[in-house]
Amino acid sequence: MPPIVSIIGMSKSGKTTLIEALVRELKSRGWRVGTIKHTPQGATPDEPGKDSWRHLQAGSEVTAINAPDRVVVIKPAAPALNLEATARLLGEDCDIILAEGFKQEGAPKVEVHRREVGPPLSAVRKLVAIVTDEPLATKTRQFPLQDIKGLADFLENGFIKPHQERIAFYVNNVPVPLSSFPREVITSVLLALASSLRGVGEISGLDISLRRPSS
């Protein structure tokens, strides 16, 4: 799975503005960026009465709206999916995923702080940086609000480049952590099998899914 970094902060601190700037900067460097927005309960991009809404009401597990310029996928989730499960729906085609909100989740976090909206958040787990409009008495790495390039360098070197080569392994939809040895073995076996198939050229990505009936 691509590395995930959550952008957190008080309301009106500028989280969305920062994500917009980071997406533009990282994209200008050739990286593929995905985003996830934590939205209030009950918010939905679909509308009651629309065809896709009717599909879901009939019991569809997932529905997609295929328009000429975009595809919107809607998947009911009860209970709500956590950040990692949501990120998995985005697939492996991103180099990094920036999530807005999710301050209670376990992903590394960058806090946006503005003096006018209140003090910094307290007791934040895995806080790796603070983007701030004033110097703060903390050992956490700090960036001025306008230093988008500096923050992009931090994300690029600390999260994107170390994860350019990766393997995601799930069993029954549960991620299985892999140490270096099994990761290398699985990677080597899968690449060897795929390379032996007729018509397969250079491999830059490999997706395999296996489903079996329940016993």
PyMOL commands that set and color helices and strands:
alter all, ss='L'
color gray80, all
select helices_A, chain A and resi 15-28+51-58+83-89+115-117+148-163+180-195
alter helices_A, ss='H'
color red, helices_A
select strands_A, chain A and resi 4-9+33-37+63-67+70-74+96-100+109-113+127-132+141-144+170-171+174-175
alter strands_A, ss='S'
color yellow, strands_A
deselect
rebuild
show_as cartoon
